[in-house]
Amino acid sequence: MKLFKSLLVAPASLGLLAPMAATANEVTINDFNAAEEIAVTNSRVDGLEARLNNFEAGSFSDTTVMDQKVVFDIGAMDFSEKTNSGSEEAVQFAYSYRMNLNTSFTGDDNMYIRILSGNHSADWMKNSNDGGYLTSVGKGNNLQVDKIWYSFPVGENNTVWVGPKIENYYMHGTAPSIYKPVTKQFTLGGNGNAYGASTDTGAGWAYKADNGFAISSNIGTKSKTTNGETGLLTNESKTSWATQIGYTQPQYAVSAIVNQKYNGWTDGYLHTASADDALVSGGNHTAIGLRGWWRPEATGTATPSISVGYDTTQYDGVTSGTDSSDMWFVGLQWQDIINADDKIGLALAQPTMHDDETNDPFAYELYYSYQANDSVTVTPTIFGGSDRDGGTEDVFGALVQTTFKF
């Protein structure tokens, strides 16, 4: 806006100087009244600023806050068993752009809109089976509305959400994890069945007491049913209903969640590709998730913050041995160790696996996040695992992520 304001003020200033220049040869020193000329000039400038302020007030709501982020990702991934990996193992360079808009109409409510773009390919940067799906992934080169919802308070301790594009975890009362990952499989204390991620129509409610206790319940539903018809909350609609209870204090939090998923609802990034999607296709399952985190009183020490998670899932209508699965996660994070505001992150996990699987799947990531200045962060990362895509494949990836915030 400063540049735009300068463009407006410059022509106006020239307009003030033009009449004086045109009559300069007619004015003598005796005719010049300094006080009068200054008063006239100040009056004209004041009038111009008043018109400019009216323009600014009408162009953008003063209750709207915008922040933006651009992420550059450059890296590659190696697969042990893919014979025709092609471009999937090539070094790739991708970007994403994100704009967050928050607007309040009453001072207590919030309209949230996320605009997203990016050119991450459909290869390893977006492949959840391999564990390479990045948290920075965009939605294609065109700007798209990625999230949109409205939230408002009810009384002093209740919040209600409703929106056509929202995920369950935005409506929980307790944060399940404080570990900040690079790959999406390690979000939410393990992005498995209990805390999966799928953007759809949703609504939810959360109660947060002053003593740290919280309870929340929310529903996400897909508008297209398993038969291809449209409709919300019908008998055929894919639906996720999650209810969470938790307790939070400044240094720690614990929570438990029950997530009931109907009609083949699938989500999550921390799983094997063996049979998970096939088992729940058209069916129902119930996931129970336990989460907890703790952080030290001060940063810059050898003691990290710790986030842990465990999921167990029961599937309806499947044979014994494949009717249940589990997942575990541990995330460690050190801050201010080498430089101010830097982070070291280490995550270890067993992806969601069924009881009859003979393999032992494993996933990990390790990164160092260096803040070059207030707006730019550089994060070299390695990640990988064993027995992932297809149930037997080992994978390894390396990535440098640069984030620009403005």
C-alpha positions in Angstrom: 0.0 0.0 0.0 3.0 2.4 0.6 3.9 2.2 -3.1 0.3 2.8 -4.2 0.0 5.7 -1.8 3.1 7.2 -3.3 1.7 6.9 -6.8 -1.3 8.8 -5.7 0.5 11.5 -3.8 3.2 12.2 -6.5 0.8 13.5 -9.2 -1.1 15.5 -6.6 2.1 17.1 -5.5 3.0 18.0 -9.1 -0.4 19.5 -9.4 0.3 21.8 -6.5 3.6 22.9 -7.9 2.4 23.5 -11.5 0.4 26.7 -10.8 3.3 28.2 -8.9 5.7 27.3 -11.6 3.4 28.9 -14.3 3.3 32.2 -12.4 6.8 32.3 -11.1 7.9 35.0 -13.6 5.0 37.3 -12.4 5.7 37.1 -8.7 8.1 39.6 -6.9 9.6 39.3 -3.5 7.2 41.9 -2.3 4.2 39.9 -3.5 5.2 36.7 -1.8 3.4 35.9 1.5 5.1 32.8 2.9 2.5 32.1 5.6 -0.4 32.3 3.2 1.2 30.0 0.6 2.1 27.4 3.2 -1.4 27.5 4.6 -2.9 26.9 1.1 -0.4 24.1 0.4 -1.2 22.4 3.7 -4.9 22.6 3.1 -4.6 20.9 -0.3 -2.4 18.1 1.2 -4.8 17.6 4.0 -7.7 17.3 1.6 -5.7 14.7 -0.5 -4.9 12.6 2.5 -8.5 12.6 3.6 -9.6 11.3 0.2 -6.9 8.7 0.3 -7.9 7.5 3.7 -11.5 7.1 2.6 -10.3 5.0 -0.4 -8.2 2.8 1.9 -11.0 2.2 4.4 -13.4 1.2 1.6 -11.0 -1.1 -0.2 -10.0 -3.6 2.6 -11.8 -4.3 5.9 -9.8 -3.2 8.9 -10.8 -6.4 10.7 -9.2 -8.6 8.0 -5.7 -10.0 8.6 -3.7 -11.6 5.8 -0.4 -13.5 5.9 1.3 -15.3 3.0 3.9 -18.1 2.6 5.9 -19.4 -0.3 7.8 -22.7 0.1 10.5 -24.1 -2.2 11.1 -27.8 -2.1 14.1 -29.5 -3.8 14.9 -33.1 -3.2 14.8 -36.7 -4.4 13.7 -40.2 -3.1 15.1 -43.6 -3.6 13.0 -46.8 -3.8 14.4 -50.2 -3.2 11.9 -52.3 -5.3 10.5 -50.0 -8.1 12.0 -51.1 -11.4 10.3 -48.4 -13.4 10.5 -45.6 -11.0 11.4 -43.1 -13.8 10.8 -39.5 -12.7 9.9 -40.6 -9.1 13.6 -41.0 -8.3 14.7 -37.9 -10.2 15.6 -34.7 -8.3 12.5 -32.5 -8.3 12.0 -28.8 -7.5 8.5 -27.6 -6.6 6.9 -24.6 -5.0 3.7 -23.8 -3.1 2.0 -20.5 -2.3 -0.4 -20.1 0.6 -2.5 -17.1 1.6 -4.4 -17.0 4.9 -7.3 -14.6 5.4 -8.9 -14.1 8.8 -11.9 -11.7 9.1 -14.0 -10.9 12.2 -17.4 -9.3 12.0 -18.2 -9.0 15.7 -14.7 -9.1 17.3 -15.2 -12.6 18.6 -16.0 -14.6 15.5 -13.8 -15.5 12.5 -14.1 -16.2 8.8 -11.1 -18.2 7.6 -10.1 -18.6 4.0 -7.0 -20.3 2.7 -5.9 -19.7 -0.9 -3.4 -22.3 -2.2 -1.4 -23.0 -5.2 1.6 -25.2 -6.1 3.2 -27.5 -8.7 4.2 -30.6 -6.6 3.9 -33.6 -8.9 2.0 -36.8 -8.3 5.2 -38.6 -7.6 6.9 -39.0 -4.2 6.1 -35.5 -3.0 2.4 -36.4 -3.0 2.6 -40.2 -2.4 1.3 -41.0 1.0 2.1 -44.8 0.6 5.8 -44.0 0.5 5.8 -41.5 3.3 7.1 -38.7 1.1 3.9 -36.5 1.1 5.1 -33.1 2.2 3.2 -30.7 4.5 3.9 -27.9 2.0 2.1 -29.6 -1.0 0.0 -27.2 -3.1 -3.1 -27.7 -5.2 -2.0 -27.2 -8.8 -0.7 -24.1 -10.5 -4.1 -22.3 -10.3 -5.1 -20.4 -7.2 -7.8 -22.4 -5.4 -9.8 -22.0 -2.2 -8.4 -24.8 -0.2 -10.1 -24.1 3.2 -13.1 -22.0 4.1 -15.1 -22.0 7.3 -16.8 -19.7 9.9 -16.4 -20.0 13.6 -18.1 -18.2 16.4 -18.3 -18.3 20.2 -21.4 -19.5 22.2 -21.1 -18.2 25.7 -17.6 -17.9 27.3 -16.2 -21.4 26.8 -17.9 -22.8 23.6 -16.9 -22.5 20.0 -18.8 -23.6 16.9 -17.4 -24.2 13.4 -19.3 -24.7 10.1 -17.9 -24.7 6.6 -17.9 -26.3 3.1 -14.1 -27.0 3.3 -12.8 -28.0 6.7 -11.0 -30.9 8.3 -11.8 -32.5 11.6 -8.7 -31.6 13.4 -9.3 -27.8 13.1 -12.3 -28.3 15.4 -10.7 -30.3 18.2 -10.5 -28.8 21.7 -7.0 -30.1 22.5 -3.9 -30.0 20.4 -2.8 -33.7 20.0 0.9 -32.9 19.3 3.4 -30.0 19.3 5.9 -31.7 16.9 6.3 -29.7 13.7 7.0 -32.1 10.8 8.2 -31.8 7.3 6.4 -34.9 5.9 2.7 -35.0 6.6 2.6 -38.5 8.0 4.0 -37.1 11.3 1.3 -34.4 11.9 -1.2 -34.7 14.7 0.9 -37.2 16.7 0.7 -39.7 13.8 -1.6 -39.1 10.9 -3.2 -42.5 10.9 -6.9 -43.5 11.3 -7.8 -41.6 14.4 -6.4 -38.2 13.2 -6.7 -38.5 9.5 -7.0 -35.5 7.2 -9.6 -35.0 4.5 -11.1 -31.6 3.5 -14.8 -31.8 3.2 -18.0 -30.2 4.4 -18.1 -30.2 8.2 -19.3 -28.7 11.4 -18.2 -29.0 15.0 -18.3 -27.8 18.6 -15.7 -27.5 21.3 -15.9 -26.6 25.0 -12.8 -25.4 26.7 -12.8 -24.9 30.5 -10.6 -22.4 32.2 -8.8 -25.1 34.1 -7.5 -26.8 30.8 -10.2 -29.4 30.4 -11.7 -29.6 26.8 -14.3 -31.7 25.0 -15.2 -31.5 21.3 -17.2 -33.3 18.7 -17.3 -32.7 14.9 -18.5 -34.3 11.7 -17.0 -34.3 8.2 -19.1 -35.5 5.3 -18.4 -35.9 1.6 -21.2 -34.5 -0.7 -20.8 -37.4 -3.1 -22.0 -40.8 -2.0 -20.6 -44.2 -2.8 -23.2 -44.5 -5.6 -22.0 -41.2 -7.1 -25.1 -39.3 -6.0 -24.8 -36.0 -4.1 -26.1 -35.4 -0.6 -24.8 -34.7 2.9 -25.2 -37.0 5.9 -27.2 -39.6 3.9 -27.1 -43.3 4.6 -24.6 -43.7 1.7 -22.4 -40.6 2.4 -18.8 -41.1 3.4 -18.7 -39.6 6.9 -16.2 -39.1 9.8 -17.5 -38.4 13.3 -14.8 -37.6 15.8 -15.2 -36.9 19.5 -12.2 -35.9 21.6 -11.6 -35.2 25.3 -8.4 -33.7 26.7 -6.6 -31.7 29.3 -3.9 -29.0 28.6 -1.4 -27.2 30.8 1.4 -24.9 29.7 4.0 -27.7 29.8 1.9 -30.8 28.8 -1.3 -32.1 27.4 -3.1 -35.5 27.2 -6.1 -36.4 25.0 -8.2 -39.3 23.7 -10.3 -39.5 20.6 -12.9 -41.8 19.1 -13.3 -41.4 15.3 -16.1 -43.3 13.6 -15.9 -43.5 9.8 -18.7 -44.7 7.6 -19.2 -45.9 4.0 -15.6 -46.2 3.0 -14.2 -43.0 4.4 -10.4 -43.1 4.0 -7.8 -40.6 5.1 -4.4 -40.5 6.8 -0.8 -40.5 5.6 0.9 -42.8 8.1 0.0 -46.3 6.9 1.2 -49.1 4.7 -0.3 -49.8 1.2 -1.0 -53.4 1.9 -4.7 -53.7 2.4 -5.8 -50.7 4.4 -7.8 -48.9 1.7 -9.3 -52.1 0.3 -10.5 -53.2 3.7 -12.5 -50.1 4.4 -13.7 -49.6 0.9 -17.5 -49.3 1.3 -17.3 -50.3 4.9 -17.1 -48.8 8.4 -14.4 -48.7 11.0 -13.8 -47.1 14.4 -10.4 -45.7 15.5 -9.4 -44.8 19.0 -6.4 -42.5 19.4 -4.3 -41.6 22.5 -2.1 -38.5 22.4 0.2 -36.7 24.8 3.0 -34.1 24.7 5.4 -32.5 27.1 7.9 -29.7 26.8 10.7 -28.4 29.1 10.3 -25.0 30.9 13.2 -23.5 28.8 14.6 -24.0 25.3 18.2 -24.2 24.4 18.9 -27.3 26.5 19.6 -31.0 25.6 16.1 -31.9 26.8 13.6 -32.0 23.8 9.9 -31.6 23.8 8.2 -35.0 23.4 5.0 -35.9 21.5 3.6 -39.4 21.5 0.6 -41.1 19.8 -1.1 -44.5 19.5 -4.0 -45.6 17.4 -6.0 -48.8 17.4 -8.7 -49.5 14.8 -11.5 -52.0 14.5 -13.0 -52.8 11.0 -16.5 -54.0 10.4 -17.4 -56.9 8.1 -13.9 -58.3 7.5 -12.2 -61.6 8.3 -10.4 -62.3 11.5 -6.7 -61.2 11.5 -7.5 -58.2 9.2 -10.3 -56.7 11.4 -7.9 -54.6 13.5 -4.8 -52.4 13.1 -2.5 -50.2 15.2 0.0 -47.4 14.9 2.5 -45.6 17.2 4.4 -42.4 16.9 7.2 -40.5 18.8 8.3 -37.0 17.9 11.3 -35.2 19.5 12.0 -31.5 19.0 14.9 -29.3 20.2 14.8 -25.5 19.9 17.5 -22.8 20.2 20.3 -25.4 20.3 22.8 -24.0 17.8 21.3 -20.7 16.9 18.4 -18.6 18.2 15.0 -19.8 16.8 16.4 -22.9 15.2 14.8 -26.4 15.5 16.0 -30.0 15.3 13.2 -32.5 14.7 13.3 -36.3 14.9 10.2 -38.5 14.4 9.9 -42.3 14.6 6.7 -44.3 13.9 5.2 -47.6 13.0 2.7 -46.9 10.2 -0.8 -48.3 10.6 -0.6 -52.0 10.0 -3.0 -55.0 10.3 -2.6 -57.8 12.7 -2.0 -60.4 10.0 0.9 -58.5 8.4 4.2 -60.3 8.6 6.3 -57.3 7.7 7.5 -54.7 10.3 6.8 -51.3 8.7 8.8 -48.3 10.0 9.0 -44.6 9.2 11.3 -41.7 10.3 12.4 -38.2 9.5 15.3 -36.0 10.8 15.6 -32.3 10.1 17.4 -29.1 11.1 15.5 -25.9 10.6 17.6 -22.7 10.4 16.0 -19.3 10.5 18.1 -17.1 8.2 16.1 -14.0 9.2 12.7 -13.1 10.5 11.0 -14.1 7.2 13.2 -16.9 5.7 13.7 -20.5 7.1 15.9 -23.2 5.5 15.2 -26.8 6.5 17.5 -29.7 5.3 15.7 -33.0 5.9 16.2 -36.7 5.5 13.3 -39.2 5.7 12.4 -42.8 4.9 11.3 -46.1 6.2 11.0 -49.8 5.6 8.2 -52.1 4.4 6.2 -49.2 3.0 4.6 -49.1 -0.4 3.5 -52.6 -1.3 4.4 -53.8 2.2 8.1 -54.7 1.6 9.7 -51.7 0.0 12.5 -49.6 1.7 12.6 -45.9 0.9 15.0 -43.0 1.5 14.5 -39.3 0.7 16.5 -36.1 1.1 15.1 -32.6 0.8 15.9 -28.9 1.3 12.9 -26.8 2.1 13.0 -23.0 2.1 10.1 -21.1 3.5 9.4 -17.4 2.9 6.8 -15.8 5.2 5.4 -12.3 4.5 
